[in-house]
Amino acid sequence: MNAALLYEIPCELGEGPCWHSQRQSIFWADIEGKSIYEMRWPQGIVQHWPVGRRVSLIVPAGKDQVLLALQGGIARFNLKTGSLDWLCTIDPELRNNRCNDGACDSLGRLWVGTMDLGFAEGAGSLFRVGEDCQAVKVLGQLTIANGLVWSIDNQRAYFIDSPTQTVKSYRFDSAKGELSGAQVIIEIPKEMGTPDGMCMDQAGMLWIAHWGGYGVYRWDPASGKLIDQVRVEVPQVSSCCFGGEGLSQLFITTARQNLSPEELVRYPRSGSLFSIRLPVGGRSLFACRL
């Protein structure tokens, strides 16, 4: 299967795709461009908002608002006025850290990972933010905290710390918001790229963007086996999410960060947004209660 170009744009570090069901649109971020984008679906009308800080995660928060994970913390962003309302700080003492990927759990808590801008080993963490808007560290000693999803029965959380080349499974205590009993369930060979963003389909399979791997790969968390692949025409595939009618459309973000001039000539659409309609649909996102 091959993804098609949906919107050509030279995002330095396209990331964080998110389907906003109330607006029937796909959002994504350019982290280094310090901007977010929205495409109305299926009309293809695109709107752009500069936010002034590195932004990595977008979460629906009502028809005209989204939550953003930024360098420094979490803020509510008004899509009509462009105003930012800060909700909480994250890692304020680590000025070289920024937020990265994350997701909302079944009780509406927002989980967000962090990383050092220079990729310092062990400098990242995974935080949980509840309705009180207090960031609680759940996991530490991470390097690039990335994709996070929960199993269909909500008993396990699947999480990626990219440089480990693995997906880990944790027992998930929903009431306490705690993770325990880490197990490696998927090991990704380096020649297939590095695991980055991730989402889950209705069958409970994991769709993982492989940075440097030219695609999104479908993995079985029960067996650890590769099932399928969506090929993308650029190397740096960063994240993916389901959206559209029946959540049957897979939206894919890419980047051009650190590509050489020769590579940019070879892969000129690096940084663009891609998509593909799949025979299996995705799971609806949990609503955030911040």
C-alpha positions as CSV (number, residue, x, y, z in Angstrom):
1,M,0.0,0.0,0.0
2,N,1.2,3.5,-0.8
3,A,0.2,6.7,0.9
4,A,-0.8,9.6,-1.4
5,L,0.3,13.2,-1.0
6,L,-2.5,15.2,0.7
7,Y,-0.9,18.6,1.2
8,E,2.5,19.6,0.1
9,I,4.3,21.8,2.6
10,P,7.9,22.0,3.8
11,C,7.4,21.4,7.5
12,E,10.7,21.2,9.2
13,L,9.3,18.8,11.8
14,G,5.7,17.8,11.0
15,E,4.2,16.0,14.0
16,G,1.2,15.4,16.2
17,P,-1.6,14.7,13.7
18,C,-5.0,14.8,15.4
19,W,-8.5,14.3,14.1
20,H,-11.0,16.9,15.4
21,S,-14.4,15.3,15.1
22,Q,-16.4,18.4,16.0
23,R,-14.7,20.4,13.2
24,Q,-14.3,17.4,10.8
25,S,-10.7,18.4,10.2
26,I,-7.2,17.1,10.6
27,F,-4.7,19.2,12.7
28,W,-1.0,18.8,12.8
29,A,2.0,20.7,14.0
30,D,5.4,21.9,12.7
31,I,7.4,21.7,15.9
32,E,10.4,23.7,14.7
33,G,8.1,26.0,12.7
34,K,6.3,26.8,16.0
35,S,3.0,26.5,14.2
36,I,-0.2,24.4,13.9
37,Y,-2.2,23.7,10.8
38,E,-5.8,22.6,10.2
39,M,-7.2,21.0,7.0
40,R,-11.0,20.8,6.7
41,W,-11.9,17.3,5.5
42,P,-12.5,16.5,2.7
43,Q,-12.6,20.1,1.3
44,G,-8.9,20.5,1.7
45,I,-9.1,24.0,3.0
46,V,-6.0,24.7,5.2
47,Q,-5.6,27.3,8.0
48,H,-2.4,28.1,9.8
49,W,-1.7,29.6,13.3
50,P,1.8,30.6,14.5
51,V,2.0,29.9,18.2
52,G,5.5,31.3,19.0
53,R,6.8,28.1,20.8
54,R,7.7,24.6,19.8
55,V,4.4,22.7,19.7
56,S,4.3,19.0,19.5
57,L,0.8,17.8,20.5
58,I,-2.7,18.9,19.7
59,V,-5.8,17.7,21.5
60,P,-9.5,18.7,20.8
61,A,-11.0,20.8,23.6
62,G,-14.3,22.0,22.2
63,K,-15.3,23.2,18.8
64,D,-13.2,26.3,18.8
65,Q,-10.4,25.3,21.1
66,V,-7.5,22.8,21.3
67,L,-5.0,21.9,24.0
68,L,-1.4,22.3,23.0
69,A,1.7,20.7,24.4
70,L,4.4,23.3,24.0
71,Q,8.0,23.8,25.1
72,G,7.4,24.6,28.8
73,G,3.9,23.1,29.4
74,I,0.3,22.7,28.4
75,A,-1.9,25.6,27.2
76,R,-5.4,26.1,25.8
77,F,-5.5,27.7,22.4
78,N,-8.5,29.6,21.1
79,L,-8.8,29.0,17.3
80,K,-10.9,32.1,16.9
81,T,-8.7,34.6,18.7
82,G,-5.3,32.9,18.6
83,S,-4.9,33.4,22.3
84,L,-3.0,31.0,24.6
85,D,-4.2,30.3,28.1
86,W,-1.5,28.4,30.1
87,L,-2.7,25.5,32.2
88,C,0.4,24.0,33.7
89,T,4.2,24.0,33.4
90,I,6.3,20.9,32.7
91,D,10.0,20.5,33.4
92,P,10.4,24.3,34.2
93,E,13.9,23.7,35.6
94,L,15.0,21.9,32.4
95,R,15.2,24.8,30.0
96,N,16.6,22.6,27.2
97,N,13.6,20.2,27.4
98,R,10.4,20.4,25.4
99,C,7.2,18.4,25.3
100,N,6.8,15.7,22.6
101,D,4.1,13.2,22.0
102,G,1.2,12.2,24.2
103,A,-2.5,11.2,24.4
104,C,-5.6,11.3,26.6
105,D,-6.6,8.3,28.6
106,S,-10.2,6.9,29.3
107,L,-10.7,9.2,32.3
108,G,-9.7,12.3,30.3
109,R,-6.3,12.8,31.8
110,L,-3.6,14.1,29.4
111,W,-0.3,12.2,29.2
112,V,2.6,14.0,27.6
113,G,6.3,13.0,27.2
114,T,9.3,15.3,27.2
115,M,12.8,15.2,25.6
116,D,16.0,17.2,25.5
117,L,16.5,19.4,22.5
118,G,19.9,17.8,22.0
119,F,18.5,14.3,22.6
120,A,20.4,13.9,25.9
121,E,20.0,10.3,27.1
122,G,17.7,9.9,30.1
123,A,16.6,13.6,30.2
124,G,13.0,12.9,29.2
125,S,10.0,11.8,31.2
126,L,6.3,10.9,30.8
127,F,3.8,13.0,32.7
128,R,0.2,12.7,33.6
129,V,-1.9,15.8,33.9
130,G,-5.4,15.6,35.5
131,E,-8.3,18.0,36.0
132,D,-6.3,19.9,38.7
133,C,-3.7,20.7,35.9
134,Q,-0.8,19.4,38.0
135,A,1.9,17.5,36.0
136,V,2.8,14.2,37.8
137,K,5.8,12.3,36.6
138,V,4.9,8.7,35.8
139,L,8.1,7.5,34.0
140,G,11.6,9.0,34.1
141,Q,15.0,8.3,32.5
142,L,13.6,8.5,29.0
143,T,15.3,10.0,25.9
144,I,12.6,10.6,23.2
145,A,9.2,9.9,24.8
146,N,7.0,9.2,21.8
147,G,3.9,7.2,20.8
148,L,1.4,6.2,23.5
149,V,-1.9,4.2,23.2
150,W,-4.1,2.0,25.4
151,S,-5.3,-1.5,24.7
152,I,-8.9,-2.0,23.7
153,D,-9.7,-3.5,27.1
154,N,-7.9,-0.6,28.8
155,Q,-5.7,-3.0,30.8
156,R,-2.4,-2.1,29.2
157,A,-0.6,1.0,27.8
158,Y,1.8,0.7,24.9
159,F,4.6,3.2,24.8
160,I,7.6,4.1,22.7
161,D,10.9,5.6,23.8
162,S,12.3,6.0,20.3
163,P,16.1,5.2,20.8
164,T,15.3,1.9,22.4
165,Q,13.9,0.6,19.0
166,T,11.1,-1.0,21.0
167,V,7.5,-0.8,22.0
168,K,6.9,-1.5,25.7
169,S,3.6,-2.8,27.3
170,Y,2.7,-1.7,30.8
171,R,-0.1,-2.8,33.1
172,F,-2.4,0.2,33.4
173,D,-4.2,1.1,36.6
174,S,-6.9,3.4,35.3
175,A,-8.2,4.5,38.7
176,K,-4.7,5.6,39.9
177,G,-3.3,6.5,36.5
178,E,-0.2,4.3,37.1
179,L,1.9,2.1,34.9
180,S,3.8,-1.0,36.1
181,G,5.4,-4.2,34.8
182,A,7.1,-3.0,31.7
183,Q,7.6,-5.6,29.0
184,V,9.1,-5.3,25.5
185,I,6.6,-6.6,23.1
186,I,7.9,-5.3,19.7
187,E,11.6,-4.9,18.7
188,I,12.2,-2.9,15.5
189,P,15.4,-3.5,13.5
190,K,17.3,-0.3,12.8
191,E,17.3,-1.0,9.1
192,M,13.5,-0.4,9.3
193,G,13.9,3.0,10.9
194,T,13.1,4.2,14.4
195,P,9.7,4.0,16.0
196,D,8.0,7.4,16.4
197,G,4.3,8.3,16.6
198,M,1.7,5.6,17.0
199,C,-2.0,5.0,16.8
200,M,-4.3,2.0,17.1
201,D,-7.0,0.5,14.8
202,Q,-10.3,-1.1,15.7
203,A,-8.7,-4.5,15.7
204,G,-6.2,-3.5,18.4
205,M,-3.2,-3.4,16.1
206,L,-0.6,-0.7,16.3
207,W,0.2,1.6,13.4
208,I,3.7,3.0,14.0
209,A,5.5,5.7,12.0
210,H,9.1,4.7,11.3
211,W,11.5,7.7,11.2
212,G,14.0,6.8,8.5
213,G,11.8,3.9,7.5
214,Y,9.8,5.4,4.6
215,G,6.5,4.3,6.0
216,V,3.9,3.5,8.7
217,Y,4.0,-0.1,9.8
218,R,1.2,-2.2,11.3
219,W,2.3,-4.4,14.3
220,D,0.5,-6.9,16.4
221,P,1.1,-6.2,20.1
222,A,0.2,-9.7,21.1
223,S,2.7,-11.5,18.9
224,G,5.2,-8.7,18.2
225,K,5.0,-9.5,14.5
226,L,4.8,-7.1,11.6
227,I,1.5,-7.4,9.7
228,D,1.5,-4.7,7.0
229,Q,3.1,-1.5,5.8
230,V,2.0,1.8,4.2
231,R,4.8,3.1,2.1
232,V,5.5,6.9,2.1
233,E,7.7,8.6,-0.5
234,V,9.9,10.4,2.0
235,P,12.2,8.9,4.7
236,Q,11.3,10.9,7.8
237,V,7.9,9.6,8.7
238,S,7.0,11.0,12.1
239,S,3.4,10.2,13.2
240,C,0.0,9.1,12.1
241,C,-3.7,9.2,13.2
242,F,-7.0,7.9,12.0
243,G,-9.8,10.3,10.9
244,G,-12.4,11.0,8.3
245,E,-15.6,9.1,7.7
246,G,-15.7,6.0,9.8
247,L,-12.1,6.9,10.9
248,S,-11.0,5.0,7.8
249,Q,-8.4,7.6,6.7
250,L,-4.9,7.4,8.0
251,F,-3.2,10.8,8.1
252,I,0.6,10.8,8.1
253,T,3.0,13.6,9.0
254,T,6.6,13.8,7.8
255,A,9.7,16.0,8.3
256,R,12.8,17.3,6.6
257,Q,14.9,18.0,9.7
258,N,18.6,17.3,9.1
259,L,18.2,16.1,5.6
260,S,21.1,17.1,3.3
261,P,20.6,19.3,0.3
262,E,21.0,16.2,-1.9
263,E,18.4,14.3,0.1
264,L,16.0,17.3,-0.2
265,V,16.4,17.2,-4.0
266,R,15.7,13.5,-4.0
267,Y,12.8,13.7,-1.5
268,P,11.3,17.2,-2.2
269,R,8.0,16.4,-0.5
270,S,9.6,15.8,2.9
271,G,7.6,17.7,5.6
272,S,4.3,17.2,3.7
273,L,1.1,15.6,4.9
274,F,0.1,12.2,3.4
275,S,-2.9,10.0,3.7
276,I,-4.4,6.7,2.7
277,R,-7.8,5.1,3.1
278,L,-7.6,1.7,4.8
279,P,-10.0,-1.2,5.0
280,V,-9.8,-1.1,8.8
281,G,-10.8,2.0,10.8
282,G,-9.2,3.6,13.8
283,R,-10.4,4.1,17.4
284,S,-12.1,7.2,18.6
285,L,-9.9,9.5,20.8
286,F,-10.8,9.8,24.5
287,A,-12.1,13.3,25.4
288,C,-9.8,15.4,27.5
289,R,-11.1,16.9,30.7
290,L,-8.5,19.6,31.4
